[in-house]
Structures are given as C-alpha cells and as structure tokens.
Amino acid sequence: MLASTCLLVGLAGGAVSANAAECGDVSIVIHNVQSAEVLAYVDKFILTEGYGCNVETVPGDTVPTTTSMVEKGDPDVSPETWVDLLPEVVPRGIKEGKIVFAAPALPDGGVQGWWIPKYVADAHPDIKTVDDALKHPELFPDPEDSSKGVIFNGAAGWGATVVTAQLYKAYQAEEKGFRLLDPGSAAGLDGAIAKAYERKEGFITYYWAPTSLLGKYEMVMLGASVPHDAAEWKRCITNLACPDPKVNAWPVDKVYTVVTKEFADRTTPEVMEYLNKRGWSNETVGKLMAWETENQATGEEGAKHFLEESKDIWTKWVPAEVAEKVKAAL
C-alpha cells in the first residue's frame, strides 16, 4: 500500500532550532498546475521563514520531474505529485530507494467524475448517483434542445473525455434522453459551466478537483452504483474503440509529496516532520485557487494570502515556535 511507504519521522518534544546551516539548500519544483504551484510557494515560505532553509524553486512537470528525482536525485521536493500517473517510475524509485513519500498533499485524493450543481442536489436530495440523475433529463436541460438532458464532456485530447464518452455509452445515456455535449476546449467547458451556473440551470458535467472553478461554483459529484474495476477501466473505459463498456466508478488518484531519499537523509528531522504532516483538503485549495483567479494573483501571492487568512489550518502543521516565525515574516 502507498501509505505504508510513507516516511514517518518521529520527533520528541523540544524547541525547534533549525537554521540555514542545519537545513541547508532545498530545491522545490513548481509544477505548471495551479494547486501544485501555490502549495510549492507555501512550502517555500514556511521552510525559509520557519526553518531557515535556503530554498530554490525550479520549474517542472509531473513525469519529467519525478523521473529526474529517481534517476538524478534532483530536485529535492515535489510538493504535489499525482503518483498514479506514473505507474512505472514511482514504484521503481521507491524500490530502488531513490525517492520516498512524505504526507499526502491532498488527503482527499485527486477526484474526477460527473458533477451537478449543488442547488440541484439540494432541491433533489434523492439524486445521489449517475443512475439517479439519468432518470431525470428534465432537470438537466440541453441548452440547444430542452426536450433532452445534457452532459458536458471534457476538451478534445483529454483522457477524461474518452472516459466520459465511454461511460455515456455504458450508462445508455442517449437512450435515456441525454446528449453528450462537446465543448471544444477547456475554456469552452468552463464557459458552458459558468453560463449555466449563473443562470441556475441544471446540467451534468465532467470535472475534477481541486480546481478554481469548483472553488467558485459549488458542485456535488455523482456516485456510481458499482465500485471501481481497474481491469475493466483499462480494458474498455479508457479505449474509445471498445464497443462494450460497462458501468464503472472513477478512481481516486493518490496525490503525495515526494522527496528524494538523499534529501530526506541530509535535512533535519524537523523539516521532514513538517513534510510528513502538511496537506490540505480539496475544498481549501479549491477556494484558494478561486481567489487567485478572481484576483489575477500569482501562486506566490496566493500562498501569502493562505498563510495570512488560514492560520487555523497551517499552524497545525508546525510547532508553535515555527508558527510564530512565519507569522512574524508575513
């Protein structure tokens, strides 16, 4: 199990006295994903101001960065890594002792699926699953033909767009009065959701969390009537040419902070204790990303906003002495 490989560093009570000489240099990757970016800047601020580390940020992306950590031992820390997207690299890195897991960056996991607006869910509490929703096309009217229901698909080129198309077949949604709407692009999908939501219209849509859009617009993810079947998912749900898809539940992606074993061994126990504890909910990071988007803020600005406004969350990640140092630096 993934959790069993987490690096757990026990720390007895006592004052935290880490300084730059003890913590030393730390390289943190900034992934080109809003949630990963803002978490990296939160780590940079806390490690710099609270633990006296000399932090360098470097750009990267999930696959090349994690591969580099396994093969070259650099960078030191990847704050948000969707490990299920790397089914060969991550297990090899763990087995060879090149990388270790710290805390789950997103304890809720990376969540994908079909969602409906919260105002629809509140008005119709009997709608809990996809099957429930598909019984009521009239509650999710197609903007082009109100006699049908609508399901917004993802953008062209996304793996999730193939999955949604296959699940649309598996649920026999067309026969139940629904049209699968192609938004054309990510911007088109966001625009369709925003337009319908602002008008308080019903719709079913593919989306994922955490995202700024779900931080702004409250949505409820529909459940599935069956558990996730990984073999069936691979056989048919992810293959658009497969003619006989069966109903399946979306998997929850595991999202961890990953560090190189070399860094874990050389840094202080206090720093690793922080990395083994720090993590936030999809709701928290979704709302933060929505604030960034609305205010056209950078990830660094978002991190400072979080540290200033959410002390009740992050102060639980660090000892009191470190928390005071971070507060004083804000």
Secondary structure, 3 states (H helix, E strand, C coil): CHHHHECCCCCCCCCCCCCHHHHCEEEEEEECCHHHHHHHHHHHHHHHHHHCCEEEEEEECHHHHHHHHHHHCCCCEEEEEEHHHCCCHHHHHHHCCCEEEEEECCCCCEEEEEEEEHHHHHHCCCCCEHHHHHCCHHHCEECCEEEEEEEECCCCCCHHHHHHHHHHHHCCCCCCCEEEECCCCHHHHHHHHHHHHHCCCCCEEEEEECCHHHHHCCEEECECCCCCCHHHHHHHHCCCCCCCCCCCCCCCECEEEEEEHHHHHHCCHHHHHHHCCCCCCHHHHHHHHHHHHHCCCCHHHHHHHHHHHCHHHHCCCCCHHHHHHHHHHC
